[in-house]
């Protein structure tokens, strides 16, 4: 398991993080299954989009 | 009749609240399992437990109370939120931490996040145990 997770790319690690946190938030904040699915999708996509957006904003400073 | 059943289901006590909160802190999802919230119990066990174990498997750092830096001590409280996993961390992570690499740094954040998420689930279990929440 350590070898598998240790070889994750940055993006894969971010997707795993976003997935687990979004599912937990969905179960914590919503009661019905439909609401949970909707909230999970929204939070998961928001996590990825914000991270990619901030990544692009920081890109010029890495040169 | 249905309302009476719902009311009975919601009736809780401080003892129940504390017991499920402690159980949920030791093992993520255990508090909800004792409250017969099967779906939530499974989701929290897989997600919070998975995130914590992934953080350790990625050789993330585990903070201890003895760290001199104030932020490290805050990290200790976050890590402590994982409960039983924190106390088994050195056994799960037999190779030790390696925060010199990005993967280890991510693992540190994942483990701390799992601790904070588990504290949120513990609070929810406590409220359900008290009968304040469905």
N, CA and C atoms of all chains as a GROMACS GRO file, in nm:
protein
  591
    1UNK      N    1   0.083  -0.121   0.000
    1UNK     CA    2   0.000   0.000   0.000
    1UNK      C    3   0.087   0.126   0.000
    2UNK      N    4   0.194   0.119   0.080
    2UNK     CA    5   0.283   0.234   0.089
    2UNK      C    6   0.348   0.263  -0.046
    3UNK      N    7   0.386   0.155  -0.116
    3UNK     CA    8   0.451   0.173  -0.247
    3UNK      C    9   0.352   0.232  -0.347
    4UNK      N   10   0.227   0.185  -0.340
    4UNK     CA   11   0.123   0.232  -0.432
    4UNK      C   12   0.095   0.381  -0.409
    5UNK      N   13   0.072   0.416  -0.282
    5UNK     CA   14   0.038   0.556  -0.251
    5UNK      C   15   0.159   0.647  -0.263
    6UNK      N   16   0.277   0.590  -0.239
    6UNK     CA   17   0.399   0.670  -0.250
    6UNK      C   18   0.432   0.708  -0.393
    7UNK      N   19   0.374   0.634  -0.488
    7UNK     CA   20   0.403   0.663  -0.629
    7UNK      C   21   0.294   0.746  -0.695
    8UNK      N   22   0.199   0.797  -0.616
    8UNK     CA   23   0.093   0.880  -0.673
    8UNK      C   24   0.150   1.010  -0.727
    9UNK      N   25   0.093   1.056  -0.838
    9UNK     CA   26   0.132   1.188  -0.888
    9UNK      C   27   0.063   1.293  -0.801
   10UNK      N   28   0.104   1.419  -0.814
   10UNK     CA   29   0.043   1.526  -0.735
   10UNK      C   30  -0.108   1.532  -0.763
   11UNK      N   31  -0.143   1.518  -0.892
   11UNK     CA   32  -0.285   1.528  -0.929
   11UNK      C   33  -0.365   1.412  -0.870
   12UNK      N   34  -0.310   1.293  -0.875
   12UNK     CA   35  -0.381   1.176  -0.819
   12UNK      C   36  -0.400   1.191  -0.668
   13UNK      N   37  -0.298   1.242  -0.600
   13UNK     CA   38  -0.310   1.263  -0.455
   13UNK      C   39  -0.419   1.366  -0.426
   14UNK      N   40  -0.424   1.470  -0.510
   14UNK     CA   41  -0.525   1.575  -0.492
   14UNK      C   42  -0.666   1.519  -0.515
   15UNK      N   43  -0.680   1.435  -0.617
   15UNK     CA   44  -0.811   1.374  -0.647
   15UNK      C   45  -0.856   1.285  -0.530
   16UNK      N   46  -0.764   1.207  -0.477
   16UNK     CA   47  -0.797   1.120  -0.362
   16UNK      C   48  -0.840   1.204  -0.242
   17UNK      N   49  -0.766   1.310  -0.215
   17UNK     CA   50  -0.799   1.400  -0.103
   17UNK      C   51  -0.938   1.461  -0.124
   18UNK      N   52  -0.961   1.515  -0.244
   18UNK     CA   53  -1.089   1.580  -0.274
   18UNK      C   54  -1.206   1.481  -0.262
   19UNK      N   55  -1.183   1.360  -0.308
   19UNK     CA   56  -1.287   1.256  -0.305
   19UNK      C   57  -1.329   1.223  -0.161
   20UNK      N   58  -1.231   1.195  -0.077
   20UNK     CA   59  -1.263   1.154   0.061
   20UNK      C   60  -1.324   1.270   0.141
   21UNK      N   61  -1.270   1.389   0.124
   21UNK     CA   62  -1.322   1.504   0.200
   21UNK      C   63  -1.463   1.540   0.152
   22UNK      N   64  -1.487   1.534   0.022
   22UNK     CA   65  -1.619   1.568  -0.032
   22UNK      C   66  -1.726   1.470   0.016
   23UNK      N   67  -1.693   1.342   0.016
   23UNK     CA   68  -1.790   1.241   0.062
   23UNK      C   69  -1.823   1.265   0.210
   24UNK      N   70  -1.720   1.292   0.290
   24UNK     CA   71  -1.742   1.315   0.434
   24UNK      C   72  -1.828   1.439   0.455
   25UNK      N   73  -1.796   1.547   0.385
   25UNK     CA   74  -1.877   1.670   0.399
   25UNK      C   75  -2.021   1.646   0.356
   26UNK      N   76  -2.039   1.568   0.249
   26UNK     CA   77  -2.175   1.542   0.199
   26UNK      C   78  -2.257   1.467   0.305
   27UNK      N   79  -2.196   1.369   0.369
   27UNK     CA   80  -2.268   1.293   0.473
   27UNK      C   81  -2.290   1.377   0.599
   28UNK      N   82  -2.197   1.469   0.626
   28UNK     CA   83  -2.211   1.552   0.746
   28UNK      C   84  -2.321   1.658   0.730
   29UNK      N   85  -2.332   1.712   0.609
   29UNK     CA   86  -2.419   1.829   0.595
   29UNK      C   87  -2.554   1.802   0.532
   30UNK      N   88  -2.572   1.690   0.465
   30UNK     CA   89  -2.701   1.663   0.398
   30UNK      C   90  -2.764   1.535   0.448
   31UNK      N   91  -2.896   1.530   0.442
   31UNK     CA   92  -2.968   1.414   0.497
   31UNK      C   93  -3.013   1.314   0.390
   32UNK      N   94  -3.064   1.362   0.279
   32UNK     CA   95  -3.115   1.268   0.178
   32UNK      C   96  -3.005   1.230   0.079
   33UNK      N   97  -3.023   1.114   0.016
   33UNK     CA   98  -2.922   1.064  -0.078
   33UNK      C   99  -2.904   1.158  -0.196
   34UNK      N  100  -3.016   1.207  -0.250
   34UNK     CA  101  -3.008   1.297  -0.366
   34UNK      C  102  -2.931   1.424  -0.332
   35UNK      N  103  -2.958   1.479  -0.214
   35UNK     CA  104  -2.887   1.600  -0.171
   35UNK      C  105  -2.738   1.572  -0.152
   36UNK      N  106  -2.709   1.455  -0.098
   36UNK     CA  107  -2.569   1.419  -0.073
   36UNK      C  108  -2.491   1.406  -0.204
   37UNK      N  109  -2.554   1.339  -0.302
   37UNK     CA  110  -2.487   1.320  -0.431
   37UNK      C  111  -2.460   1.455  -0.496
   38UNK      N  112  -2.562   1.541  -0.492
   38UNK     CA  113  -2.549   1.674  -0.552
   38UNK      C  114  -2.438   1.753  -0.483
   39UNK      N  115  -2.436   1.750  -0.350
   39UNK     CA  116  -2.336   1.825  -0.273
   39UNK      C  117  -2.196   1.767  -0.296
   40UNK      N  118  -2.188   1.633  -0.300
   40UNK     CA  119  -2.058   1.568  -0.324
   40UNK      C  120  -1.999   1.612  -0.457
   41UNK      N  121  -2.082   1.607  -0.562
   41UNK     CA  122  -2.033   1.644  -0.696
   41UNK      C  123  -1.988   1.790  -0.699
   42UNK      N  124  -2.068   1.876  -0.637
   42UNK     CA  125  -2.035   2.019  -0.633
   42UNK      C  126  -1.903   2.041  -0.559
   43UNK      N  127  -1.890   1.981  -0.442
   43UNK     CA  128  -1.768   2.001  -0.360
   43UNK      C  129  -1.645   1.940  -0.428
   44UNK      N  130  -1.662   1.821  -0.487
   44UNK     CA  131  -1.550   1.752  -0.552
   44UNK      C  132  -1.497   1.835  -0.669
   45UNK      N  133  -1.588   1.881  -0.755
   45UNK     CA  134  -1.547   1.962  -0.871
   45UNK      C  135  -1.488   2.095  -0.824
   46UNK      N  136  -1.547   2.154  -0.720
   46UNK     CA  137  -1.496   2.282  -0.668
   46UNK      C  138  -1.353   2.265  -0.615
   47UNK      N  139  -1.328   2.156  -0.542
   47UNK     CA  140  -1.193   2.129  -0.491
   47UNK      C  141  -1.092   2.127  -0.606
   48UNK      N  142  -1.127   2.050  -0.710
   48UNK     CA  143  -1.033   2.033  -0.822
   48UNK      C  144  -1.014   2.163  -0.898
   49UNK      N  145  -1.126   2.232  -0.927
   49UNK     CA  146  -1.117   2.355  -1.005
   49UNK      C  147  -1.037   2.462  -0.932
   50UNK      N  148  -1.063   2.477  -0.803
   50UNK     CA  149  -0.991   2.580  -0.726
   50UNK      C  150  -0.842   2.546  -0.720
   51UNK      N  151  -0.810   2.418  -0.697
   51UNK     CA  152  -0.669   2.378  -0.689
   51UNK      C  153  -0.598   2.401  -0.822
   52UNK      N  154  -0.664   2.364  -0.932
   52UNK     CA  155  -0.602   2.383  -1.064
   52UNK      C  156  -0.590   2.533  -1.095
   53UNK      N  157  -0.693   2.609  -1.057
   53UNK     CA  158  -0.691   2.754  -1.079
   53UNK      C  159  -0.577   2.821  -1.004
   54UNK      N  160  -0.561   2.785  -0.877
   54UNK     CA  161  -0.452   2.844  -0.796
   54UNK      C  162  -0.317   2.799  -0.851
   55UNK      N  163  -0.312   2.674  -0.898
   55UNK     CA  164  -0.189   2.623  -0.958
   55UNK      C  165  -0.147   2.707  -1.079
   56UNK      N  166  -0.245   2.740  -1.164
   56UNK     CA  167  -0.215   2.822  -1.281
   56UNK      C  168  -0.176   2.964  -1.239
   57UNK      N  169  -0.240   3.017  -1.138
   57UNK     CA  170  -0.205   3.152  -1.091
   57UNK      C  171  -0.062   3.157  -1.038
   58UNK      N  172  -0.017   3.047  -0.975
   58UNK     CA  173   0.118   3.045  -0.918
   58UNK      C  174   0.224   3.010  -1.022
   59UNK      N  175   0.182   2.960  -1.136
   59UNK     CA  176   0.276   2.911  -1.237
   59UNK      C  177   0.383   3.014  -1.276
   60UNK      N  178   0.345   3.143  -1.302
   60UNK     CA  179   0.449   3.240  -1.342
   60UNK      C  180   0.558   3.257  -1.236
   61UNK      N  181   0.525   3.237  -1.110
   61UNK     CA  182   0.624   3.259  -1.004
   61UNK      C  183   0.722   3.142  -0.992
   62UNK      N  184   0.691   3.033  -1.058
   62UNK     CA  185   0.780   2.916  -1.049
   62UNK      C  186   0.893   2.923  -1.150
   63UNK      N  187   0.887   3.018  -1.244
   63UNK     CA  188   0.988   3.028  -1.350
   63UNK      C  189   1.116   3.094  -1.298
   64UNK      N  190  -4.863   0.810   1.531
   64UNK     CA  191  -4.784   0.691   1.566
   64UNK      C  192  -4.640   0.704   1.513
   65UNK      N  193  -4.632   0.743   1.385
   65UNK     CA  194  -4.498   0.760   1.325
   65UNK      C  195  -4.417   0.866   1.398
   66UNK      N  196  -4.490   0.972   1.436
   66UNK     CA  197  -4.423   1.081   1.506
   66UNK      C  198  -4.371   1.034   1.642
   67UNK      N  199  -4.450   0.948   1.707
   67UNK     CA  200  -4.411   0.895   1.837
   67UNK      C  201  -4.284   0.811   1.824
   68UNK      N  202  -4.278   0.731   1.716
   68UNK     CA  203  -4.159   0.648   1.691
   68UNK      C  204  -4.038   0.737   1.667
   69UNK      N  205  -4.059   0.842   1.583
   69UNK     CA  206  -3.949   0.934   1.553
   69UNK      C  207  -3.899   1.002   1.679
   70UNK      N  208  -3.995   1.040   1.764
   70UNK     CA  209  -3.960   1.108   1.889
   70UNK      C  210  -3.879   1.015   1.980
   71UNK      N  211  -3.923   0.888   1.982
   71UNK     CA  212  -3.853   0.789   2.064
   71UNK      C  213  -3.711   0.767   2.013
   72UNK      N  214  -3.699   0.764   1.875
   72UNK     CA  215  -3.568   0.746   1.814
   72UNK      C  216  -3.476   0.862   1.847
   73UNK      N  217  -3.534   0.983   1.859
   73UNK     CA  218  -3.453   1.102   1.883
   73UNK      C  219  -3.419   1.122   2.029
   74UNK      N  220  -3.489   1.049   2.116
   74UNK     CA  221  -3.463   1.066   2.259
   74UNK      C  222  -3.324   1.013   2.291
   75UNK      N  223  -3.240   1.099   2.340
   75UNK     CA  224  -3.104   1.056   2.374
   75UNK      C  225  -3.070   1.097   2.515
   76UNK      N  226  -2.946   1.075   2.552
   76UNK     CA  227  -2.901   1.115   2.685
   76UNK      C  228  -2.756   1.158   2.676
   77UNK      N  229  -2.712   1.227   2.781
   77UNK     CA  230  -2.573   1.274   2.784
   77UNK      C  231  -2.477   1.156   2.784
   78UNK      N  232  -2.515   1.049   2.855
   78UNK     CA  233  -2.428   0.931   2.862
   78UNK      C  234  -2.411   0.868   2.723
   79UNK      N  235  -2.523   0.859   2.650
   79UNK     CA  236  -2.516   0.803   2.514
   79UNK      C  237  -2.428   0.892   2.426
   80UNK      N  238  -2.452   1.023   2.438
   80UNK     CA  239  -2.374   1.118   2.358
   80UNK      C  240  -2.225   1.104   2.381
   81UNK      N  241  -2.187   1.098   2.508
   81UNK     CA  242  -2.044   1.087   2.542
   81UNK      C  243  -1.987   0.953   2.497
   82UNK      N  244  -2.064   0.847   2.518
   82UNK     CA  245  -2.017   0.712   2.481
   82UNK      C  246  -1.993   0.701   2.330
   83UNK      N  247  -2.088   0.750   2.250
   83UNK     CA  248  -2.071   0.739   2.105
   83UNK      C  249  -1.962   0.834   2.055
   84UNK      N  250  -1.946   0.948   2.124
   84UNK     CA  251  -1.839   1.041   2.084
   84UNK      C  252  -1.702   0.978   2.108
   85UNK      N  253  -1.686   0.913   2.222
   85UNK     CA  254  -1.557   0.848   2.252
   85UNK      C  255  -1.532   0.732   2.154
   86UNK      N  256  -1.638   0.655   2.128
   86UNK     CA  257  -1.624   0.542   2.034
   86UNK      C  258  -1.588   0.593   1.895
   87UNK      N  259  -1.654   0.702   1.853
   87UNK     CA  260  -1.627   0.760   1.721
   87UNK      C  261  -1.488   0.819   1.712
   88UNK      N  262  -1.437   0.868   1.823
   88UNK     CA  263  -1.301   0.923   1.822
   88UNK      C  264  -1.197   0.810   1.811
   89UNK      N  265  -1.221   0.701   1.882
   89UNK     CA  266  -1.125   0.590   1.879
   89UNK      C  267  -1.120   0.524   1.741
   90UNK      N  268  -1.237   0.493   1.686
   90UNK     CA  269  -1.244   0.435   1.551
   90UNK      C  270  -1.341   0.519   1.469
   91UNK      N  271  -1.294   0.582   1.360
   91UNK     CA  272  -1.385   0.664   1.279
   91UNK      C  273  -1.510   0.585   1.235
   92UNK      N  274  -1.626   0.641   1.264
   92UNK     CA  275  -1.752   0.577   1.224
   92UNK      C  276  -1.814   0.485   1.328
   93UNK      N  277  -1.736   0.449   1.431
   93UNK     CA  278  -1.788   0.355   1.531
   93UNK      C  279  -1.905   0.415   1.611
   94UNK      N  280  -1.897   0.544   1.637
   94UNK     CA  281  -2.006   0.611   1.710
   94UNK      C  282  -2.137   0.603   1.633
   95UNK      N  283  -2.130   0.626   1.502
   95UNK     CA  284  -2.251   0.618   1.420
   95UNK      C  285  -2.298   0.473   1.407
   96UNK      N  286  -2.204   0.380   1.408
   96UNK     CA  287  -2.241   0.238   1.401
   96UNK      C  288  -2.323   0.200   1.525
   97UNK      N  289  -2.279   0.249   1.641
   97UNK     CA  290  -2.352   0.220   1.765
   97UNK      C  291  -2.490   0.286   1.765
   98UNK      N  292  -2.502   0.396   1.691
   98UNK     CA  293  -2.631   0.465   1.680
   98UNK      C  294  -2.716   0.410   1.566
   99UNK      N  295  -2.666   0.305   1.502
   99UNK     CA  296  -2.733   0.236   1.390
   99UNK      C  297  -2.751   0.326   1.268
  100UNK      N  298  -2.657   0.417   1.248
  100UNK     CA  299  -2.654   0.497   1.125
  100UNK      C  300  -2.553   0.428   1.033
  101UNK      N  301  -2.600   0.320   0.969
  101UNK     CA  302  -2.508   0.232   0.895
  101UNK      C  303  -2.434   0.304   0.782
  102UNK      N  304  -2.511   0.380   0.704
  102UNK     CA  305  -2.452   0.450   0.588
  102UNK      C  306  -2.343   0.548   0.630
  103UNK      N  307  -2.376   0.630   0.730
  103UNK     CA  308  -2.278   0.728   0.777
  103UNK      C  309  -2.157   0.658   0.837
  104UNK      N  310  -2.181   0.553   0.913
  104UNK     CA  311  -2.070   0.480   0.976
  104UNK      C  312  -1.974   0.426   0.869
  105UNK      N  313  -2.030   0.366   0.764
  105UNK     CA  314  -1.945   0.311   0.658
  105UNK      C  315  -1.870   0.421   0.585
  106UNK      N  316  -1.941   0.530   0.556
  106UNK     CA  317  -1.877   0.640   0.482
  106UNK      C  318  -1.763   0.701   0.563
  107UNK      N  319  -1.785   0.724   0.692
  107UNK     CA  320  -1.681   0.786   0.775
  107UNK      C  321  -1.563   0.691   0.797
  108UNK      N  322  -1.595   0.564   0.813
  108UNK     CA  323  -1.486   0.467   0.834
  108UNK      C  324  -1.396   0.461   0.711
  109UNK      N  325  -1.459   0.451   0.594
  109UNK     CA  326  -1.381   0.438   0.470
  109UNK      C  327  -1.307   0.568   0.438
  110UNK      N  328  -1.380   0.681   0.445
  110UNK     CA  329  -1.319   0.809   0.402
  110UNK      C  330  -1.219   0.862   0.504
  111UNK      N  331  -1.260   0.873   0.630
  111UNK     CA  332  -1.168   0.929   0.731
  111UNK      C  333  -1.055   0.831   0.760
  112UNK      N  334  -1.091   0.704   0.780
  112UNK     CA  335  -0.988   0.603   0.804
  112UNK      C  336  -0.896   0.589   0.685
  113UNK      N  337  -0.953   0.592   0.565
  113UNK     CA  338  -0.872   0.580   0.442
  113UNK      C  339  -0.778   0.697   0.426
  114UNK      N  340  -0.828   0.817   0.455
  114UNK     CA  341  -0.744   0.937   0.440
  114UNK      C  342  -0.628   0.933   0.541
  115UNK      N  343  -0.658   0.892   0.664
  115UNK     CA  344  -0.554   0.885   0.767
  115UNK      C  345  -0.449   0.780   0.730
  116UNK      N  346  -0.496   0.661   0.689
  116UNK     CA  347  -0.402   0.554   0.654
  116UNK      C  348  -0.322   0.590   0.529
  117UNK      N  349  -0.387   0.659   0.436
  117UNK     CA  350  -0.315   0.702   0.315
  117UNK      C  351  -0.206   0.802   0.354
  118UNK      N  352  -0.238   0.893   0.445
  118UNK     CA  353  -0.139   0.990   0.491
  118UNK      C  354  -0.018   0.922   0.552
  119UNK      N  355  -0.043   0.817   0.629
  119UNK     CA  356   0.068   0.744   0.691
  119UNK      C  357   0.144   0.663   0.586
  120UNK      N  358   0.068   0.602   0.493
  120UNK     CA  359   0.133   0.521   0.389
  120UNK      C  360   0.220   0.607   0.298
  121UNK      N  361   0.182   0.735   0.284
  121UNK     CA  362   0.262   0.826   0.202
  121UNK      C  363   0.380   0.883   0.280
  122UNK      N  364   0.399   0.829   0.399
  122UNK     CA  365   0.509   0.865   0.488
  122UNK      C  366   0.502   1.010   0.535
  123UNK      N  367   0.377   1.050   0.566
  123UNK     CA  368   0.357   1.183   0.620
  123UNK      C  369   0.406   1.193   0.762
  124UNK      N  370   0.434   1.315   0.807
  124UNK     CA  371   0.482   1.337   0.943
  124UNK      C  372   0.369   1.327   1.044
  125UNK      N  373   0.402   1.274   1.162
  125UNK     CA  374   0.304   1.267   1.271
  125UNK      C  375   0.357   1.354   1.384
  126UNK      N  376   0.278   1.456   1.420
  126UNK     CA  377   0.324   1.549   1.523
  126UNK      C  378   0.306   1.490   1.662
  127UNK      N  379   0.395   1.531   1.751
  127UNK     CA  380   0.382   1.487   1.890
  127UNK      C  381   0.378   1.609   1.982
  128UNK      N  382   0.335   1.590   2.104
  128UNK     CA  383   0.320   1.701   2.198
  128UNK      C  384   0.455   1.766   2.229
  129UNK      N  385   0.560   1.690   2.217
  129UNK     CA  386   0.693   1.740   2.253
  129UNK      C  387   0.755   1.832   2.150
  130UNK      N  388   0.690   1.852   2.035
  130UNK     CA  389   0.748   1.941   1.934
  130UNK      C  390   0.756   2.084   1.987
  131UNK      N  391   0.871   2.151   1.970
  131UNK     CA  392   0.887   2.285   2.027
  131UNK      C  393   0.809   2.394   1.954
  132UNK      N  394   0.783   2.375   1.825
  132UNK     CA  395   0.716   2.477   1.745
  132UNK      C  396   0.566   2.480   1.774
  133UNK      N  397   0.510   2.603   1.783
  133UNK     CA  398   0.368   2.618   1.815
  133UNK      C  399   0.278   2.555   1.708
  134UNK      N  400   0.315   2.573   1.581
  134UNK     CA  401   0.234   2.516   1.472
  134UNK      C  402   0.238   2.363   1.475
  135UNK      N  403   0.353   2.310   1.516
  135UNK     CA  404   0.363   2.164   1.528
  135UNK      C  405   0.271   2.113   1.638
  136UNK      N  406   0.257   2.195   1.744
  136UNK     CA  407   0.166   2.154   1.853
  136UNK      C  408   0.021   2.159   1.805
  137UNK      N  409  -0.011   2.258   1.723
  137UNK     CA  410  -0.146   2.263   1.664
  137UNK      C  411  -0.167   2.139   1.577
  138UNK      N  412  -0.060   2.104   1.506
  138UNK     CA  413  -0.066   1.983   1.423
  138UNK      C  414  -0.088   1.859   1.506
  139UNK      N  415  -0.031   1.860   1.627
  139UNK     CA  416  -0.050   1.747   1.718
  139UNK      C  417  -0.199   1.730   1.752
  140UNK      N  418  -0.267   1.842   1.779
  140UNK     CA  419  -0.410   1.835   1.812
  140UNK      C  420  -0.491   1.786   1.692
  141UNK      N  421  -0.451   1.831   1.573
  141UNK     CA  422  -0.521   1.785   1.451
  141UNK      C  423  -0.500   1.635   1.434
  142UNK      N  424  -0.375   1.591   1.449
  142UNK     CA  425  -0.343   1.448   1.434
  142UNK      C  426  -0.415   1.363   1.539
  143UNK      N  427  -0.422   1.418   1.660
  143UNK     CA  428  -0.486   1.345   1.770
  143UNK      C  429  -0.633   1.316   1.742
  144UNK      N  430  -0.692   1.396   1.656
  144UNK     CA  431  -0.832   1.375   1.618
  144UNK      C  432  -0.858   1.241   1.552
  145UNK      N  433  -0.754   1.179   1.498
  145UNK     CA  434  -0.772   1.048   1.435
  145UNK      C  435  -0.788   0.936   1.539
  146UNK      N  436  -0.770   0.970   1.666
  146UNK     CA  437  -0.797   0.875   1.775
  146UNK      C  438  -0.706   0.755   1.774
  147UNK      N  439  -0.765   0.638   1.761
  147UNK     CA  440  -0.688   0.514   1.768
  147UNK      C  441  -0.580   0.504   1.662
  148UNK      N  442  -0.608   0.562   1.545
  148UNK     CA  443  -0.509   0.556   1.435
  148UNK      C  444  -0.382   0.632   1.475
  149UNK      N  445  -0.400   0.743   1.550
  149UNK     CA  446  -0.283   0.820   1.593
  149UNK      C  447  -0.191   0.734   1.680
  150UNK      N  448  -0.254   0.659   1.771
  150UNK     CA  449  -0.173   0.578   1.863
  150UNK      C  450  -0.111   0.456   1.795
  151UNK      N  451  -0.168   0.417   1.680
  151UNK     CA  452  -0.112   0.305   1.603
  151UNK      C  453  -0.024   0.355   1.488
  152UNK      N  454  -0.006   0.488   1.479
  152UNK     CA  455   0.064   0.547   1.364
  152UNK      C  456   0.203   0.489   1.344
  153UNK      N  457   0.278   0.475   1.452
  153UNK     CA  458   0.416   0.428   1.437
  153UNK      C  459   0.421   0.280   1.397
  154UNK      N  460   0.313   0.209   1.431
  154UNK     CA  461   0.305   0.068   1.390
  154UNK      C  462   0.264   0.058   1.243
  155UNK      N  463   0.168   0.142   1.201
  155UNK     CA  464   0.124   0.142   1.060
  155UNK      C  465   0.237   0.193   0.971
  156UNK      N  466   0.304   0.299   1.018
  156UNK     CA  467   0.410   0.362   0.938
  156UNK      C  468   0.545   0.312   0.987
  157UNK      N  469   0.572   0.185   0.962
  157UNK     CA  470   0.693   0.124   1.018
  157UNK      C  471   0.821   0.186   0.963
  158UNK      N  472   0.815   0.238   0.839
  158UNK     CA  473   0.936   0.295   0.778
  158UNK      C  474   0.965   0.435   0.828
  159UNK      N  475   0.874   0.494   0.904
  159UNK     CA  476   0.894   0.631   0.953
  159UNK      C  477   0.853   0.735   0.850
  160UNK      N  478   0.849   0.860   0.894
  160UNK     CA  479   0.804   0.966   0.803
  160UNK      C  480   0.919   1.012   0.713
  161UNK      N  481   0.881   1.072   0.600
  161UNK     CA  482   0.980   1.126   0.507
  161UNK      C  483   0.921   1.251   0.443
  162UNK      N  484   0.932   1.362   0.514
  162UNK     CA  485   0.870   1.485   0.464
  162UNK      C  486   0.963   1.565   0.373
  163UNK      N  487   1.079   1.506   0.341
  163UNK     CA  488   1.171   1.574   0.249
  163UNK      C  489   1.114   1.570   0.107
  164UNK      N  490   1.027   1.473   0.080
  164UNK     CA  491   0.965   1.462  -0.053
  164UNK      C  492   0.821   1.514  -0.047
  165UNK      N  493   0.773   1.556  -0.166
  165UNK     CA  494   0.637   1.614  -0.173
  165UNK      C  495   0.532   1.514  -0.125
  166UNK      N  496   0.551   1.387  -0.157
  166UNK     CA  497   0.452   1.285  -0.118
  166UNK      C  498   0.437   1.280   0.034
  167UNK      N  499   0.550   1.285   0.104
  167UNK     CA  500   0.545   1.284   0.251
  167UNK      C  501   0.478   1.408   0.306
  168UNK      N  502   0.501   1.522   0.240
  168UNK     CA  503   0.438   1.647   0.282
  168UNK      C  504   0.286   1.639   0.263
  169UNK      N  505   0.244   1.581   0.151
  169UNK     CA  506   0.100   1.561   0.128
  169UNK      C  507   0.042   1.468   0.235
  170UNK      N  508   0.120   1.365   0.266
  170UNK     CA  509   0.074   1.269   0.368
  170UNK      C  510   0.052   1.336   0.503
  171UNK      N  511   0.141   1.432   0.537
  171UNK     CA  512   0.126   1.506   0.663
  171UNK      C  513  -0.007   1.579   0.665
  172UNK      N  514  -0.039   1.647   0.554
  172UNK     CA  515  -0.165   1.724   0.545
  172UNK      C  516  -0.285   1.630   0.548
  173UNK      N  517  -0.273   1.518   0.479
  173UNK     CA  518  -0.386   1.423   0.474
  173UNK      C  519  -0.416   1.368   0.613
  174UNK      N  520  -0.312   1.335   0.687
  174UNK     CA  521  -0.332   1.279   0.820
  174UNK      C  522  -0.397   1.383   0.913
  175UNK      N  523  -0.350   1.508   0.905
  175UNK     CA  524  -0.407   1.615   0.988
  175UNK      C  525  -0.552   1.642   0.947
  176UNK      N  526  -0.579   1.640   0.818
  176UNK     CA  527  -0.716   1.663   0.770
  176UNK      C  528  -0.809   1.552   0.819
  177UNK      N  529  -0.760   1.428   0.814
  177UNK     CA  530  -0.840   1.315   0.864
  177UNK      C  531  -0.876   1.336   1.010
  178UNK      N  532  -0.780   1.388   1.088
  178UNK     CA  533  -0.806   1.415   1.230
  178UNK      C  534  -0.915   1.519   1.249
  179UNK      N  535  -0.909   1.626   1.171
  179UNK     CA  536  -1.010   1.732   1.182
  179UNK      C  537  -1.147   1.680   1.137
  180UNK      N  538  -1.148   1.603   1.029
  180UNK     CA  539  -1.276   1.547   0.981
  180UNK      C  540  -1.336   1.454   1.086
  181UNK      N  541  -1.248   1.375   1.149
  181UNK     CA  542  -1.299   1.282   1.250
  181UNK      C  543  -1.359   1.357   1.369
  182UNK      N  544  -1.299   1.471   1.403
  182UNK     CA  545  -1.356   1.550   1.514
  182UNK      C  546  -1.496   1.601   1.476
  183UNK      N  547  -1.515   1.637   1.348
  183UNK     CA  548  -1.649   1.680   1.304
  183UNK      C  549  -1.749   1.564   1.314
  184UNK      N  550  -1.706   1.444   1.276
  184UNK     CA  551  -1.797   1.329   1.283
  184UNK      C  552  -1.826   1.293   1.430
  185UNK      N  553  -1.727   1.315   1.516
  185UNK     CA  554  -1.747   1.290   1.660
  185UNK      C  555  -1.852   1.386   1.716
  186UNK      N  556  -1.842   1.513   1.676
  186UNK     CA  557  -1.941   1.612   1.722
  186UNK      C  558  -2.081   1.574   1.673
  187UNK      N  559  -2.090   1.528   1.549
  187UNK     CA  560  -2.221   1.487   1.496
  187UNK      C  561  -2.276   1.368   1.574
  188UNK      N  562  -2.190   1.270   1.600
  188UNK     CA  563  -2.234   1.152   1.676
  188UNK      C  564  -2.281   1.194   1.816
  189UNK      N  565  -2.209   1.288   1.877
  189UNK     CA  566  -2.245   1.338   2.009
  189UNK      C  567  -2.384   1.402   2.007
  190UNK      N  568  -2.410   1.482   1.904
  190UNK     CA  569  -2.540   1.549   1.894
  190UNK      C  570  -2.652   1.449   1.868
  191UNK      N  571  -2.625   1.348   1.786
  191UNK     CA  572  -2.726   1.245   1.761
  191UNK      C  573  -2.753   1.169   1.892
  192UNK      N  574  -2.645   1.140   1.964
  192UNK     CA  575  -2.658   1.070   2.093
  192UNK      C  576  -2.739   1.148   2.193
  193UNK      N  577  -2.725   1.280   2.188
  193UNK     CA  578  -2.803   1.366   2.279
  193UNK      C  579  -2.949   1.377   2.236
  194UNK      N  580  -2.974   1.348   2.106
  194UNK     CA  581  -3.111   1.359   2.053
  194UNK      C  582  -3.139   1.494   1.990
  195UNK      N  583  -3.034   1.573   1.971
  195UNK     CA  584  -3.053   1.706   1.911
  195UNK      C  585  -3.057   1.700   1.759
  196UNK      N  586  -3.009   1.590   1.705
  196UNK     CA  587  -2.998   1.578   1.560
  196UNK      C  588  -3.044   1.441   1.517
  197UNK      N  589  -3.100   1.432   1.396
  197UNK     CA  590  -3.149   1.303   1.346
  197UNK      C  591  -3.031   1.218   1.300
   0.00000   0.00000   0.00000
